[in-house]
Each structure stands twice: as C-alpha cells, then as structure tokens.
Amino acid sequence: MRQSVLLLAMAIVPTMAASAASPDGAAVYDKWCAPCHAPGISHPGTQALKAKYPGEWQGVLRDWKELTPDYVRLTVRQGISVMPHFRKTEISDAELDALARYIARKP
C-alpha cells in the first residue's frame, strides 16, 4: 500500500512541476486579459484603447506589436488607468513572464 502511494506521488509530481515551470502565455492571456481586451464592443479594455489611441492602433491588445516584455510586466503588476493591477497570487511571476513574451512576441 505504501509503495503504491509513493509511486502515485512520484508520477504526479513531475507532471505538476513541468506544467508549473513552463506556463503558456496564450493561456494566461485568454484567462486574464481576453475578458477585457478581446475584440468587440463588449470588451472595455479594447474600447478604452480605441478611445485613447484613435486611428493609431487597433484596440485589441493581442494585435499590438510595440509592447515590450518589461512594459507588459509593469502594466500588469501596477495597473494603468482603469485597468487593475494583478497580484502574484493571481498571475504568478512565471505566468507573467510567459504572458509578457507572448504579447511582445519575444522568445
């Protein structure tokens, strides 16, 4: 019985460690950013960006090419305008790094 529990734990831990070590930036975006920054009039972040930058950029955050990973990290942690900040208990540092690379399109 004890060996079965130990073997089960050994099988689960590497899987959990692997997924925790390499978060998917697109999945983080879909969970935390898309509710406000996806296309369409029902997304307040998209509408706010369109109003702030009329004619300059698309309002859809995923389409922006000018953002740097450092700017994404700062904005997510500090918030900006009506966008709230996100704590490490919401978006971990590893998830934020993956998100920043994803949005900035940096490997």
C-alpha positions as CSV (number, residue, x, y, z in Angstrom):
1,M,0.0,0.0,0.0
2,R,2.7,2.4,1.0
3,Q,4.7,1.7,-2.2
4,S,1.5,2.4,-4.3
5,V,1.0,5.8,-2.7
6,L,4.7,6.6,-3.2
7,L,4.6,5.6,-6.9
8,L,1.5,7.6,-7.5
9,A,3.0,10.7,-5.9
10,M,6.2,10.2,-8.0
11,A,4.1,10.0,-11.1
12,I,2.1,13.2,-10.3
13,V,4.9,15.5,-9.0
14,P,6.9,15.7,-12.3
15,T,3.8,16.5,-14.3
16,M,2.9,19.3,-11.9
17,A,6.4,20.6,-11.9
18,A,6.6,20.6,-15.7
19,S,3.4,22.5,-16.1
20,A,4.3,25.0,-13.4
21,A,7.8,25.5,-14.9
22,S,6.5,26.4,-18.4
23,P,3.2,28.3,-18.4
24,D,1.6,29.0,-21.7
25,G,1.4,32.8,-22.4
26,A,-1.6,32.4,-24.7
27,A,-3.5,30.5,-21.9
28,V,-2.6,33.3,-19.4
29,Y,-3.8,35.9,-21.9
30,D,-7.1,34.0,-22.5
31,K,-7.8,33.7,-18.8
32,W,-6.8,37.1,-17.5
33,C,-6.6,39.6,-20.4
34,A,-9.1,38.5,-23.0
35,P,-12.2,39.2,-20.9
36,C,-11.3,42.9,-21.2
37,H,-9.0,43.0,-24.3
38,A,-10.6,40.7,-26.8
39,P,-12.2,42.1,-30.0
40,G,-15.7,43.6,-29.8
41,I,-17.7,46.3,-28.2
42,S,-18.3,44.3,-25.0
43,H,-14.7,44.3,-24.0
44,P,-13.9,47.5,-22.0
45,G,-10.1,47.4,-22.3
46,T,-10.4,47.2,-26.1
47,Q,-12.8,50.1,-26.2
48,A,-10.6,52.2,-23.8
49,L,-7.5,51.6,-26.0
50,K,-9.5,52.6,-29.2
51,A,-10.7,55.8,-27.5
52,K,-7.2,56.6,-26.2
53,Y,-5.4,55.9,-29.5
54,P,-7.9,56.6,-32.2
55,G,-6.7,55.7,-35.6
56,E,-3.2,54.8,-34.3
57,W,-3.5,51.2,-33.2
58,Q,-6.1,48.5,-33.1
59,G,-7.8,48.3,-29.7
60,V,-7.2,44.6,-29.4
61,L,-4.1,44.2,-27.2
62,R,-3.1,40.8,-28.7
63,D,-2.5,42.6,-32.0
64,W,-0.1,45.3,-30.7
65,K,3.5,44.9,-31.9
66,E,5.1,47.8,-30.0
67,L,4.9,46.4,-26.5
68,T,8.0,45.2,-24.7
69,P,8.0,42.4,-22.1
70,D,9.1,44.9,-19.4
71,Y,6.2,47.2,-20.2
72,V,3.8,44.3,-20.1
73,R,5.1,43.2,-16.7
74,L,5.0,46.7,-15.2
75,T,1.5,47.3,-16.5
76,V,0.1,44.0,-15.2
77,R,1.7,44.5,-11.8
78,Q,0.9,48.2,-11.4
79,G,-2.3,48.6,-13.4
80,I,-2.9,51.6,-15.6
81,S,-5.9,54.0,-15.9
82,V,-9.0,51.8,-15.2
83,M,-7.1,48.5,-15.6
84,P,-6.5,47.0,-12.2
85,H,-3.1,45.6,-11.0
86,F,-2.7,41.8,-10.7
87,R,-1.1,40.4,-7.7
88,K,1.4,37.4,-7.7
89,T,-1.4,35.3,-6.2
90,E,-3.4,35.9,-9.3
91,I,-0.8,35.8,-12.0
92,S,2.5,34.2,-10.8
93,D,5.9,35.6,-11.9
94,A,6.3,32.7,-14.2
95,E,2.9,33.2,-15.8
96,L,3.6,36.9,-16.1
97,D,6.9,36.2,-17.9
98,A,5.1,33.9,-20.3
99,L,2.4,36.5,-20.9
100,A,4.9,39.2,-21.5
101,R,6.8,37.1,-24.0
102,Y,3.5,36.2,-25.7
103,I,2.2,39.7,-26.0
104,A,5.5,41.2,-27.0
105,R,6.2,38.2,-29.3
106,K,9.6,37.6,-27.8
107,P,11.0,34.1,-27.4
